[in-house]
Amino acid sequence: MMKRSVSTTRPRAEAKPSFFANFGGPRAPRSVANLVMGEEGALTVMFALTASMMIGTLATALDTIDVANSSSRMQMALDVATLSAGADLAHYSSTSGSSLAQWQADARAYYDANMPTGYLGLTMPNSNFTANVTGSPATGQTIQLSASGSVPLYAAYILGPASTSTSGSTGGSGTTQPDQQTISASNSALRLPKSTLELALILDNTGSMADAANGTTISSRNPAQTKLQGLQYAANTLIGQILGVTGNDSYIGLVPFTTMVNVKGSLSTSGSWMQQNTSKWLYNSSGVSMTKWSGCVVEPHDASGHIEPQAYAPKNSPGFTPWYFNVPPSGFSIKYYSTSCRLSTSTSPNPAVITSVPLSYYRGSYGSATLCPGDTATSPNSGWSQMTTSTNITYDQNGSASDFQPCSIQPTVFLTKDQSTLTSAVNAMKAYGSTMIPTGLLWGWRMLSSDWSPAVAGSNNGWTSSSDTTLPRPETTQGLQRVAIVLTDGVNDPGTTSGTFPMPYFNQLSLGDQNLKSLQLGLNGATSSSDDLNTFQLGVCSAMKKSGITIYAITFGTYGTDSTSVKAQQTMQSCATPGNYYHAPDNTALNQIFQQIAGNLGVLRLTQ
């Protein structure tokens, strides 16, 4: 038998793919060409290309986020700057020259405060920020701001700024990867006069308003414009600016004041707001009749004679009482000013005692009036002295007379939209009398207090001169702006016991004597200076501001450096809402201030 031989040689294994054969890495270094040609080289190149694309995509995404964040932050900063710059216009009487340059610097400062330097690499040259304003406070002002800058792009550093072919193997043009992107923002705001406004103009009508603003007396040798004329022009301009805006919902009231305010024609004499039983304030009741009432009112006093800085309300008790030109039974000593030194051909000695007439009396021209021999008094005061060529004038207790009465001040005009009515009343104002600023403030307050609207107080007890019984509107009315502008050229004057200045009998606060008492303010009478009246004025102003009224206070003309003058200006400054006190040395400055205030009574609205 033949034996089969068995081979001990193992069959050759099948060749493995080179990838696995090389799995542990090449046994020897390879050339770049071999690496690329190998499978592992292809994977490396593919990974490098993919990673580069991923990083480039990530850089592009980061660039997109940075651009969006920078653009959003720039717009936000510009919005804030636009509104802030619009409000800032209230501090400038002009929008040209140095005022414009300063306002533009303010606008940039508002922007910078909300846009940190170098935010996300943003760069912005100064020339790339602009701020402009057009229009006027009367018709509206448009504020326009713009800014632009550039932010760096990371993608340019990853992908490179070199050109990349866009036309295949034929070459052609390429595009360059930008290394920065420009961003910009712009906005505008419309600053319009306030459309829901109740404004009380509380204006000094005292005798010194007949002088020039520099303190000189107007005469044929000095034909300069009087302070009153300057006030009339400025007030009428403001009235036109506010009421001349189409579609406005603004109302303006006028409160002329001296030591009194005349409300005849604005409030009814038949309402219960005024108690006609006035025996407590009368020395002498003969000749007293409401049919001859001149229009002035005594403030409410309690049984002890105290008076408080309140608007009160028609329903309050004690109520108001009619004011009369009330003279003590013993009369006043008359000071005569003329060459004849007599009222008639009578040879009665001087000074004579005559009842029911103003304190001083003189005949002929004011400029040539001289004090009669034997009399001692201060210089004639045209506001409180009777100047006539007649020999006999009869005054009743109401102060009625054909050519002069102590309550002859221009009456109030209640809140109205009628520009013609207001300008006519402003033009009719005359310079008479002395100064009690709190009197004007109190009646300005009542003109803005809803307790005095017919809708609240009832018929004949509120302001009857308006067909709108809801005026003044409720204090909670949405968007309502209640504003008082008070102007004076003098100091509070409590009156003196002699001379030609107004006696304390001639006012509505402390009628009958010189005492001004207020439990709330700690005043207990014996008013011999303006200090107590200043205290009372500050009490009124404080209460008005607490009730939501914005007060603009203006002193006008030349003030001295004596303590009385300084205190008067300090009182007016404290009276104003913070930031709203002004001093006008002359008529030009006064008009600018009134126009600036007209601009302040506006609202800002972003239009982009």
C-alpha positions in Angstrom: 0.0 0.0 0.0 1.2 3.3 -0.7 1.3 5.7 2.1 -0.1 9.2 1.5 2.4 11.7 2.4 1.2 14.6 4.6 2.7 18.0 4.0 3.6 20.0 7.1 3.9 23.3 5.2 1.1 25.7 6.2 -0.9 27.3 3.4 0.1 31.0 2.7 -2.3 33.5 4.3 -4.2 35.9 2.1 -2.6 39.3 1.8 -4.1 41.8 4.1 -5.1 45.3 3.0 -2.3 47.8 3.3 -4.3 49.8 5.8 -4.2 47.0 8.4 -0.7 46.0 7.5 0.3 49.6 8.3 -2.1 49.9 11.3 0.6 50.3 13.8 2.3 53.0 11.7 4.8 52.8 9.0 7.9 50.8 9.7 9.9 53.5 8.1 9.5 57.3 7.5 7.5 58.2 4.5 7.8 61.0 2.1 5.1 63.6 1.9 4.0 62.3 -1.4 3.7 58.8 0.0 1.8 60.1 3.0 -0.7 61.9 0.8 -1.1 58.9 -1.4 -1.7 56.7 1.6 -5.1 56.2 3.2 -4.0 57.6 6.5 -2.6 60.7 4.8 -5.8 61.3 3.0 -7.6 61.2 6.4 -5.2 63.7 7.9 -5.7 66.1 5.0 -9.4 65.7 5.2 -9.4 66.4 8.9 -7.2 69.4 8.4 -9.6 70.8 5.8 -12.7 70.0 7.9 -11.2 71.5 11.0 -10.3 74.7 9.1 -13.8 75.0 7.8 -15.2 74.4 11.3 -13.0 77.1 12.9 -13.8 79.5 10.1 -17.5 78.8 10.5 -17.2 79.3 14.3 -15.3 82.6 13.7 -18.0 83.8 11.3 -20.6 82.9 13.9 -18.7 84.9 16.6 -18.4 87.8 14.2 -22.1 87.7 13.5 -22.9 87.8 17.3 -20.4 90.6 17.9 -21.8 92.7 15.1 -25.3 92.1 16.3 -24.4 92.9 20.0 -22.4 96.0 19.0 -25.2 97.2 16.7 -27.8 96.7 19.4 -25.8 98.4 22.1 -25.1 101.3 19.8 -28.8 101.8 19.0 -29.7 101.6 22.6 -27.1 104.1 23.6 -28.3 106.4 20.8 -31.9 106.1 21.8 -31.0 107.1 25.4 -28.9 110.0 24.1 -31.7 111.2 21.8 -34.2 111.4 24.6 -31.7 112.9 27.1 -30.5 115.4 24.5 -34.1 116.4 23.9 -34.8 117.0 27.5 -31.5 118.9 27.7 -32.8 121.4 25.3 -34.8 122.9 28.2 -31.5 124.3 29.5 -30.7 126.3 26.4 -32.5 129.4 25.2 -30.8 129.1 21.7 -29.9 126.3 19.4 -27.2 128.1 17.5 -23.6 129.1 18.0 -21.9 128.2 21.3 -25.2 126.9 22.7 -25.6 124.4 19.9 -22.0 123.3 20.3 -22.4 122.8 24.0 -25.7 120.9 23.5 -24.0 118.6 20.9 -21.2 117.9 23.4 -23.9 117.0 26.0 -25.5 114.7 23.5 -22.2 112.9 22.9 -21.7 112.6 26.6 -25.1 110.9 27.0 -24.1 108.5 24.2 -20.7 107.7 25.7 -22.2 107.1 29.1 -24.1 104.1 27.7 -21.6 102.9 25.1 -18.2 101.9 26.7 -15.1 102.8 24.8 -13.9 99.9 22.7 -17.0 97.8 23.3 -16.3 94.4 21.5 -13.5 96.2 19.7 -15.7 98.9 18.3 -13.9 102.0 17.1 -15.8 105.2 16.2 -14.1 108.5 15.2 -15.6 111.7 16.7 -16.6 112.8 13.2 -18.9 109.7 13.0 -21.2 111.0 15.7 -23.7 113.8 14.8 -26.4 115.6 16.7 -28.7 118.2 15.2 -31.9 120.0 16.2 -34.4 121.8 14.0 -37.6 123.7 14.6 -38.6 125.9 17.5 -40.1 125.3 21.0 -43.4 126.8 19.8 -44.1 124.5 16.9 -42.0 121.5 17.9 -38.3 120.6 17.7 -36.9 117.5 15.9 -33.7 116.0 17.5 -31.7 113.8 15.1 -28.7 111.7 16.3 -26.5 109.3 14.3 -23.4 107.2 15.0 -21.3 104.8 13.0 -18.1 102.7 13.7 -16.4 99.5 12.8 -15.9 96.2 14.6 -13.1 93.6 13.8 -13.9 90.3 12.2 -12.2 87.1 13.4 -13.0 85.2 10.3 -10.5 87.2 8.3 -7.7 86.0 10.6 -8.8 82.3 10.2 -9.7 82.2 6.6 -7.2 84.8 5.5 -7.7 88.0 3.6 -6.3 86.5 0.4 -8.4 86.4 -2.8 -10.1 83.1 -3.5 -10.9 82.0 -7.1 -14.5 82.2 -8.2 -14.0 81.1 -11.8 -12.4 77.6 -11.7 -9.3 76.7 -13.6 -9.6 79.7 -16.0 -8.5 82.0 -13.3 -10.7 85.2 -13.2 -11.5 87.6 -10.4 -11.5 86.8 -6.7 -13.1 88.2 -3.5 -11.2 89.4 -0.4 -12.4 88.4 3.1 -13.1 91.6 5.0 -11.3 92.1 8.3 -13.9 94.6 9.8 -17.5 95.6 9.4 -19.2 98.9 9.7 -22.2 99.3 11.9 -24.4 102.4 12.3 -27.4 103.7 14.2 -29.7 106.7 13.9 -32.7 108.1 15.7 -34.9 111.1 15.9 -37.3 112.5 18.5 -40.1 115.0 18.2 -40.3 117.5 21.1 -43.8 118.9 21.0 -45.5 121.4 23.2 -47.5 119.7 25.9 -51.0 118.9 24.6 -52.7 118.4 28.0 -51.8 121.5 29.9 -53.4 123.7 32.5 -51.2 126.8 33.1 -51.8 129.7 35.5 -49.8 132.9 34.7 -49.4 134.7 38.1 -48.1 138.1 37.1 -47.0 141.1 39.2 -49.0 144.3 38.4 -47.5 146.5 41.1 -46.5 150.2 40.7 -42.8 149.4 40.1 -43.7 147.6 36.9 -44.0 151.1 35.4 -40.2 151.5 35.7 -37.6 150.2 33.3 -36.0 146.9 34.1 -32.7 148.7 35.1 -34.5 150.4 37.9 -35.0 153.8 36.3 -38.3 155.6 36.2 -39.9 156.0 32.7 -40.4 159.6 31.7 -40.2 161.8 28.6 -36.5 162.0 29.2 -36.2 158.2 29.5 -38.6 156.7 27.0 -37.3 153.2 27.5 -39.8 150.3 27.5 -41.3 149.6 30.9 -41.1 146.3 32.7 -44.9 145.9 32.3 -44.6 146.4 28.5 -41.8 143.7 28.5 -44.0 141.4 30.5 -46.9 141.9 28.2 -44.9 141.1 25.2 -43.3 138.0 26.7 -46.6 136.7 28.1 -48.4 137.2 24.8 -45.6 135.4 23.0 -45.9 132.4 25.3 -49.6 132.3 25.0 -49.3 132.3 21.2 -46.7 129.6 21.3 -48.8 127.3 23.4 -52.3 127.9 22.0 -51.1 128.4 18.5 -50.3 124.6 18.2 -52.9 122.9 16.1 -54.9 120.2 18.0 -53.6 121.2 21.4 -55.5 120.5 24.5 -54.0 123.3 26.5 -55.7 125.9 28.7 -54.1 129.1 30.1 -55.4 131.3 32.9 -54.3 134.8 34.0 -53.9 135.9 37.6 -52.7 139.6 37.9 -51.8 140.5 41.5 -50.7 143.4 43.7 -51.7 143.0 47.4 -54.9 141.7 45.9 -56.4 139.6 43.1 -59.7 140.6 41.4 -61.9 137.6 40.6 -65.0 139.5 39.5 -66.4 137.9 36.4 -64.7 134.6 37.0 -66.6 133.6 40.2 -70.2 134.1 41.0 -71.3 136.6 43.8 -74.3 134.4 44.5 -72.6 131.2 45.4 -72.0 129.9 48.9 -68.2 129.9 48.4 -68.3 133.6 49.6 -70.1 134.5 52.8 -71.5 138.0 52.4 -71.8 138.6 56.1 -68.6 140.5 56.6 -69.2 142.3 59.9 -66.1 140.8 61.5 -64.0 142.6 58.9 -65.8 145.9 58.8 -65.0 149.0 60.9 -67.8 150.8 59.2 -70.7 149.1 57.4 -72.3 152.2 55.9 -72.3 152.2 52.1 -71.5 148.5 51.9 -73.4 146.7 49.1 -72.7 143.6 47.0 -74.0 145.5 44.0 -70.9 147.7 44.3 -68.5 144.9 45.1 -65.3 145.5 43.2 -64.1 141.8 43.0 -61.5 141.3 45.7 -61.9 138.7 48.4 -60.6 138.2 51.9 -58.9 134.9 52.7 -60.7 132.6 55.2 -59.7 133.2 58.8 -60.7 131.1 61.8 -62.2 132.6 65.0 -58.7 133.5 66.2 -57.7 135.2 63.0 -55.4 132.5 61.7 -55.0 131.9 58.0 -53.4 128.9 56.4 -51.5 128.3 53.1 -54.3 126.3 51.5 -56.3 126.3 48.3 -59.3 125.6 50.5 -62.5 124.7 48.6 -65.8 126.4 48.1 -67.4 123.9 50.6 -64.9 124.8 53.3 -65.8 126.7 56.5 -64.9 129.4 57.3 -65.3 130.6 53.8 -64.3 133.6 51.9 -65.7 137.1 52.4 -66.0 140.1 50.1 -63.2 142.7 50.4 -64.2 146.3 51.0 -62.2 149.5 51.1 -62.8 149.7 54.8 -61.6 152.7 56.7 -61.6 153.0 60.5 -64.3 155.3 61.8 -61.6 157.8 62.9 -60.4 158.0 59.2 -57.0 158.4 57.8 -54.7 161.4 57.9 -54.5 162.7 54.4 -51.2 163.8 52.9 -51.7 166.5 50.3 -49.5 166.9 47.3 -50.0 170.0 45.2 -49.2 173.7 45.0 -52.6 174.7 46.5 -52.3 172.2 49.4 -56.1 171.9 49.6 -58.9 169.7 48.3 -61.1 172.8 48.0 -61.3 176.4 49.0 -61.6 175.3 52.6 -59.0 176.7 54.9 -58.8 173.6 57.1 -55.4 172.9 58.4 -53.1 170.1 57.2 -53.1 167.2 57.7 -56.9 166.8 57.7 -58.8 163.7 58.6 -61.2 162.5 56.0 -62.9 159.1 55.9 -63.4 156.8 52.9 -60.5 158.0 50.8 -57.1 156.6 49.9 -54.3 157.5 52.3 -52.6 160.1 50.0 -54.2 162.6 47.7 -52.6 165.0 45.3 -53.6 167.1 42.3 -52.2 167.7 38.9 -49.2 166.1 37.3 -47.5 163.3 39.3 -44.1 164.5 38.2 -44.6 168.0 39.7 -46.4 167.0 42.9 -44.9 168.3 46.1 -45.6 167.7 49.7 -47.6 170.4 51.4 -45.8 172.4 54.2 -46.2 170.7 57.6 -46.7 167.2 56.2 -44.2 164.4 56.4 -44.4 161.4 54.3 -42.5 159.4 51.7 -42.6 160.3 48.0 -46.0 160.0 46.3 -46.8 156.5 45.1 -48.9 156.5 42.0 -50.3 153.1 42.8 -52.0 154.1 46.0 -52.5 157.8 45.8 -55.4 159.5 44.1 -54.3 161.8 41.3 -57.0 164.1 40.0 -57.8 167.7 39.0 -61.3 167.6 40.6 -61.8 169.0 44.0 -64.2 166.4 45.5 -64.4 162.7 45.1 -66.8 160.5 47.1 -65.7 157.0 47.9 -68.0 154.4 49.4 -66.9 151.4 51.5 -66.6 149.3 48.3 -63.8 151.5 47.0 -65.9 152.5 44.0 -64.9 155.6 42.2 -64.9 156.8 38.6 -61.1 156.9 38.1 -59.5 154.9 40.9 -60.3 152.2 43.4 -58.0 150.0 45.5 -59.4 146.9 43.9 -59.0 148.3 40.3 -56.4 145.6 39.3 -57.1 143.8 36.1 -59.5 140.9 36.8 -58.5 137.2 36.5 -59.2 135.2 33.3 -60.0 131.6 34.1 -58.5 128.7 32.1 -59.3 129.2 28.4 -58.2 128.3 24.9 -59.2 131.7 23.6 -56.0 133.5 22.8 -57.7 136.8 22.0 -59.3 136.9 25.4 -56.0 136.3 27.1 -54.0 138.8 25.1 -56.6 141.5 25.6 -56.5 141.0 29.4 -52.7 141.0 29.4 -52.6 144.2 27.4 -55.1 145.8 29.8 -52.8 145.2 32.8 -51.7 148.4 34.6 -49.0 149.1 37.2 -50.6 150.0 40.5 -50.2 149.1 44.1 -47.8 147.2 46.3 -46.7 143.5 46.5 -48.1 140.5 48.3 -46.9 137.5 46.2 -48.8 134.8 48.3 -52.1 136.4 47.3 -51.4 135.8 43.6 -50.1 132.2 44.3 -53.2 131.3 46.3 -55.5 132.3 43.5 -53.3 130.7 40.9 -53.5 127.5 42.9 -57.3 127.6 43.0 -57.3 128.1 39.2 -55.6 124.6 39.0 -57.5 122.9 41.8 -60.3 120.5 40.8 -62.2 121.4 44.0 -63.0 124.7 42.2 -64.5 123.1 39.1 -68.3 123.5 38.8 -68.5 119.7 38.4 -67.1 119.3 41.9 -68.2 122.5 43.7 -71.6 122.9 42.1 -73.2 125.7 40.1 -72.2 129.3 41.2 -69.5 127.8 43.4 -66.8 127.1 40.9 -65.2 129.0 38.1 -68.2 130.1 36.1 -66.6 131.8 33.1 -66.0 128.5 31.3 -68.5 126.3 29.5 -66.4 123.3 30.4 -67.6 122.4 33.9 -64.8 119.8 34.4 -62.2 122.6 34.5 -59.9 122.5 36.3 -59.6 118.8 35.6 -59.2 116.1 38.3 -55.6 115.9 39.4 -55.6 112.2 38.5 -56.3 112.9 34.9 -53.8 110.9 32.7 -51.3 113.1 31.0 -52.4 116.3 32.8 -49.7 118.8 33.4 -50.5 121.5 36.0 -48.1 124.5 35.9 -47.9 127.9 37.5 -45.6 130.7 36.4 -45.1 133.4 39.0 -43.3 136.6 38.3 -42.5 139.6 40.5 -40.1 142.5 40.3 -40.3 143.3 44.0 -40.5 142.1 47.6 -43.4 141.3 49.8 -44.6 144.4 51.5 -46.7 144.2 54.7 -47.6 147.9 54.7 -46.7 150.6 57.1 -48.7 152.7 59.6 -47.9 156.0 57.9 -46.8 157.5 54.6 -48.1 156.8 51.1 -47.4 153.0 51.0 -50.4 150.7 51.2 -51.9 150.3 54.7 -52.4 146.7 55.9 -56.1 147.5 55.5 -55.5 147.4 51.8 -54.9 143.6 51.3 -56.7 140.3 51.3 -54.4 138.4 53.8 -54.4 140.4 57.0 -57.3 142.8 56.5 -57.9 145.2 59.3 -54.5 145.1 61.0 -50.9 144.2 60.4 -51.2 140.7 61.9 -50.6 137.6 59.8 -51.3 134.5 61.9 -50.8 130.9 60.8 -50.8 128.0 63.2 -49.3 125.7 60.5 -46.3 128.1 59.9 -45.8 129.3 63.4 -46.8 132.9 62.6 -48.4 134.8 65.5 -49.0 138.3 64.2 -47.3 141.6 64.6 -46.1 141.6 61.0 -43.7 144.5 60.7 -41.4 143.3 57.9 -41.6 141.1 54.8 -40.1 138.1 56.7 -43.5 136.7 57.8 -44.9 137.1 54.3 -41.9 135.3 52.9 -42.6 132.4 55.3 -46.2 132.4 54.3 -45.2 132.4 50.6 -42.9 129.4 51.1 -45.8 127.6 52.8 -48.1 128.2 49.9 -45.4 127.1 47.4 -44.6 124.0 49.3 -48.3 123.0 49.5 -48.7 123.7 45.7 -45.8 121.5 44.8 -47.0 118.7 47.0 -50.3 118.8 45.2 -48.5 118.1 41.9 -48.2 121.6 40.5 -44.9 122.5 38.8 -43.9 126.1 39.7 -41.7 128.3 37.6 -40.5 131.4 39.6 -39.1 134.5 37.9 -37.6 137.6 39.5 -37.5 140.6 37.2 -35.4 143.7 37.0 -32.8 145.2 39.3 -32.6 143.9 42.9 -30.5 145.4 45.7 -27.9 143.7 47.8 -29.7 144.6 51.1 -31.0 141.7 53.2 -34.7 142.3 52.2 -33.9 142.1 48.5 -31.7 139.1 48.9 -34.3 137.3 51.0 -36.9 138.1 48.4 -34.9 136.4 45.6 -34.1 133.4 47.9 -37.7 133.0 48.6 -38.6 133.0 45.0 -35.9 130.5 44.3 -37.1 128.2 47.0 -40.7 128.7 45.8 -39.8 127.2 42.4 -39.7 123.5 41.5 -36.0 122.6 41.6 -34.3 123.9 38.5 -37.2 126.2 37.5 -36.0 129.5 39.0 -34.9 132.3 36.7 -33.8 135.9 37.0 -34.5 138.3 34.1 -32.4 141.5 34.4 -34.2 143.1 31.4 -37.1 142.7 28.9 -35.0 140.8 26.3 -33.9 138.2 28.9 -37.5 137.9 30.1 -38.8 137.1 26.7 -36.1 134.4 26.2 -37.0 132.9 29.6 -40.7 132.7 28.7 -39.8 131.0 25.4 -37.6 128.6 27.2 -40.4 127.7 29.6 -42.7 127.2 26.6 -40.2 124.7 25.3 -40.1 123.0 28.7 -43.8 122.5 28.6 -43.3 119.8 26.0 -43.0 116.0 25.6 -40.4 113.9 23.8 -41.4 111.1 21.5 -39.0 108.9 19.5 -40.0 108.8 15.9 -37.6 106.1 14.7 
